[in-house]
Amino acid sequence: MKHALAFLALSLAFNASASGTGSLTAYAMFIQADWVVKSVMLMLVAASVACWAVFITKQKQIKAARDRLAHLLAQSRQQDDLSQLNKSHILEAQLVEEVLIEMDWGAKNNATAEGVKERSLQRMKTRVDEFTDGLTQGTGSLASIGSTAPFIGLFGTVWGIMNSFIGIAATNSTNLAVVAPGIAEALLATALGLVAAIPAVLMYNHFTRHIALYRKQLGALSSQLLVLAGRQLELR
């Protein structure tokens, strides 16, 4: 939706700048553009659509993960027994399972409490890395689009301006009517590059921050589980 509004605003801006020309609309410039510039524009529009698709998908995924984790963390602070935690349909509850596995093994083999807690911590660290890696999948494409889209748009700009100079040489005229369409097409490619790149960078920073908070929550849950495990091991 935001991408559509931005593209509409860009189109209106070009319409306003036409001041009665009628042909310098975004759609008209796209249709009249050279095939190279047209390919660049289509590529940038596709990149922008991909950014918003990734944003919607990852936003839902990260929010659901943080909500699940917050619920499990709050529950762990209210219980004294790890086995009493409600682990149904909660992916992050695998951290609890890792601790319970080590506690059961320690009970059967008369392992020390410190050894059980150390091995539990290592197992939970592995799980934390798996959960975090799962959330970061797809965000790398945002970084790639954010860093390359302006240069792709710049390539379209350079190509369009080059065509304008070729038109000047062919017609032997510097009339604005000859130069303006090619320059307008070139600037449209630059604008589309920015439309794709700016949201992509903002989205990537947004997800990086929220994934870091998710990892911090996982660390808090791991610490809480070790506290509960330590209590139960001391009672044994």
C-alpha positions in Angstrom: 0.0 0.0 0.0 2.8 2.5 0.9 4.6 1.6 -2.2 1.5 2.3 -4.3 1.0 5.7 -2.6 4.6 6.6 -3.2 4.4 5.6 -6.9 1.2 7.6 -7.2 2.8 10.7 -5.6 5.7 10.4 -8.0 3.3 10.1 -10.9 1.4 13.2 -9.8 4.7 15.1 -9.4 5.6 14.4 -13.0 2.2 15.3 -14.2 2.4 18.6 -12.4 5.9 19.3 -13.8 4.6 18.7 -17.3 2.6 22.0 -17.1 0.3 21.2 -19.9 2.6 19.1 -22.0 0.5 16.0 -21.2 3.1 13.5 -22.3 5.4 13.7 -19.3 3.5 11.4 -17.1 5.2 8.5 -15.3 3.3 5.9 -17.4 4.0 7.8 -20.7 7.7 8.1 -19.9 7.9 4.4 -19.1 6.2 3.5 -22.5 8.4 5.9 -24.4 11.6 4.9 -22.7 14.5 2.9 -24.3 14.3 -0.8 -23.7 17.3 -0.6 -21.4 15.8 2.1 -19.2 12.4 0.3 -19.3 14.1 -2.9 -18.1 15.8 -1.0 -15.3 12.4 0.5 -14.2 10.7 -2.9 -14.2 13.5 -4.4 -12.2 13.3 -1.6 -9.6 9.5 -1.9 -9.3 9.9 -5.7 -8.8 12.5 -5.1 -6.1 10.2 -2.6 -4.3 7.3 -5.1 -4.4 9.6 -7.8 -3.1 10.7 -5.5 -0.2 7.1 -5.0 0.9 6.4 -8.7 0.6 9.4 -9.5 2.8 8.4 -6.8 5.3 4.8 -8.1 5.7 5.9 -11.7 6.1 8.8 -11.1 8.5 6.8 -8.6 10.5 4.2 -11.2 11.2 6.8 -13.9 11.9 8.8 -11.8 14.3 5.8 -10.5 16.2 4.4 -14.0 16.6 7.8 -15.2 17.9 8.2 -12.4 20.4 4.6 -12.9 21.7 5.2 -16.6 22.2 8.5 -16.0 23.9 7.0 -13.3 26.2 4.2 -15.7 27.2 6.7 -18.5 28.0 9.0 -16.2 29.9 6.2 -14.9 32.0 5.0 -18.4 32.7 8.5 -19.5 33.7 8.7 -16.8 36.3 5.5 -18.1 37.9 6.5 -21.8 38.2 9.0 -23.7 40.3 9.0 -26.9 38.2 10.2 -26.9 34.6 7.9 -29.9 33.8 4.9 -27.7 34.7 5.5 -25.2 31.9 2.9 -25.3 29.1 5.0 -26.2 26.1 2.3 -27.0 23.6 2.6 -25.2 20.2 5.5 -23.0 21.4 8.6 -23.4 19.3 10.8 -21.7 21.9 9.7 -24.3 24.5 12.4 -26.5 22.9 14.7 -24.6 25.3 12.8 -26.2 28.2 13.1 -29.6 26.6 16.8 -29.3 26.3 17.1 -28.6 30.0 14.8 -31.4 30.9 16.8 -33.9 28.8 20.0 -32.9 30.6 18.3 -33.1 34.0 17.0 -36.6 33.3 20.4 -37.7 32.0 22.1 -36.2 35.1 19.6 -38.0 37.4 20.3 -41.4 35.8 24.1 -41.0 35.8 24.6 -39.1 39.1 26.0 -36.1 37.3 26.8 -32.9 39.3 24.5 -30.0 39.2 27.1 -27.7 37.7 27.8 -30.2 34.9 24.1 -30.4 34.1 23.7 -26.7 34.1 26.7 -26.2 31.9 25.6 -28.7 29.3 22.0 -27.3 29.4 23.4 -23.9 28.7 25.4 -25.1 25.7 22.3 -26.9 24.3 20.2 -23.8 24.7 22.8 -21.7 23.0 22.5 -23.9 19.9 18.8 -23.6 19.9 19.0 -19.8 20.3 21.2 -19.6 17.2 18.7 -21.8 15.3 15.8 -19.6 16.2 17.6 -16.4 15.4 18.9 -17.7 12.1 15.3 -18.7 11.2 14.1 -15.1 11.7 17.0 -13.5 9.8 16.3 -15.5 6.6 15.0 -13.2 4.0 16.3 -10.0 5.6 19.5 -10.2 3.6 17.6 -9.5 0.4 16.5 -6.1 2.0 20.2 -5.2 2.5 21.0 -6.2 -1.0 18.2 -4.1 -2.5 19.0 -1.2 -0.3 22.6 -1.1 -1.4 22.2 -1.9 -5.1 18.9 -0.2 -6.1 20.3 3.4 -6.2 23.1 2.2 -8.5 20.7 0.3 -10.8 18.6 3.5 -11.0 21.8 5.5 -11.7 22.6 3.1 -14.5 19.2 3.8 -16.1 19.8 7.6 -15.6 23.1 7.5 -17.3 21.7 5.5 -20.2 18.7 7.8 -20.6 20.9 11.0 -20.6 23.2 9.3 -23.1 20.2 8.8 -25.4 19.3 12.4 -24.9 22.7 13.5 -26.2 22.4 11.1 -29.1 19.0 12.7 -29.9 20.6 16.2 -29.8 23.4 15.0 -32.1 20.9 13.4 -34.5 18.5 16.4 -34.7 21.3 19.0 -34.4 19.0 20.9 -32.0 19.1 21.7 -28.3 15.4 22.4 -28.2 13.9 21.5 -24.8 11.2 19.4 -26.6 14.0 17.2 -27.9 16.0 16.9 -24.6 13.3 16.9 -22.0 11.7 13.4 -22.6 15.0 11.6 -22.4 16.1 13.4 -19.2 12.7 12.9 -17.7 12.9 9.1 -18.3 16.4 9.1 -16.8 15.3 10.9 -13.7 12.3 8.5 -13.3 14.8 5.6 -13.2 16.7 7.4 -10.4 13.4 8.1 -8.5 12.4 4.4 -8.7 15.8 3.4 -7.5 15.3 5.6 -4.4 11.7 4.3 -3.9 13.1 0.8 -3.8 16.2 1.5 -1.7 15.1 3.8 1.1 12.3 1.5 2.4 14.6 -1.5 2.1 17.2 0.1 4.3 14.6 1.2 6.9 13.1 -2.3 6.9 16.4 -4.0 7.3 17.3 -1.8 10.3 13.9 -2.4 11.8 14.2 -6.1 11.6 17.8 -6.1 12.8 16.7 -4.2 15.9 13.7 -6.5 16.6 15.6 -9.7 16.1 18.2 -8.4 18.5 15.5 -7.9 21.1 14.2 -11.4 20.4 17.6 -12.8 21.0 17.8 -10.8 24.2 14.5 -12.3 25.3 15.8 -15.8 24.5 18.8 -15.1 26.7 16.5 -14.0 29.6 14.5 -17.2 29.2 17.6 -19.3 29.2 18.8 -17.7 32.4 15.4 -18.2 34.0 15.4 -21.9 33.0 18.8 -22.4 34.5 17.6 -20.8 37.8 14.7 -23.2 37.9 16.9 -26.2 37.0 19.4 -25.2 39.7 16.6 -25.2 42.3 15.3 -28.6 41.3 18.8 -30.0 41.3 19.6 -28.7 44.7 16.4 -30.2 46.1 17.5 -33.6 44.7 
